[in-house]
């Protein structure tokens, strides 16, 4: 299962990651995995204590979500907008992001 997890770092940063896991996760497991992925993505260079991370929300993502849609979600695009986008729209948005 893929989860869209919005993490709030108490230093006023919000990090959005997609956790991809085959099994159902408890909220605690999901929180730990989201923090770890955020750290691997370089979002926590100055945050060293796990208790500084607060999960704001989480959703199980549809199984047919494309890789491009996941990349847009992780770039901060709103969930509702990304779900409505077709393959051409997502590719155009990613192209626009890469040019900036």
Secondary structure as GFF3:
##gff-version 3
##sequence-region A 1 100
A	DSSP	beta_strand	2	9	.	.	.	ID=ss1
A	DSSP	beta_strand	13	20	.	.	.	ID=ss2
A	DSSP	alpha_helix	27	40	.	.	.	ID=ss3
A	DSSP	three_ten_helix	50	52	.	.	.	ID=ss4
A	DSSP	beta_strand	53	60	.	.	.	ID=ss5
A	DSSP	alpha_helix	67	74	.	.	.	ID=ss6
A	DSSP	alpha_helix	79	84	.	.	.	ID=ss7
A	DSSP	alpha_helix	87	99	.	.	.	ID=ss8
###
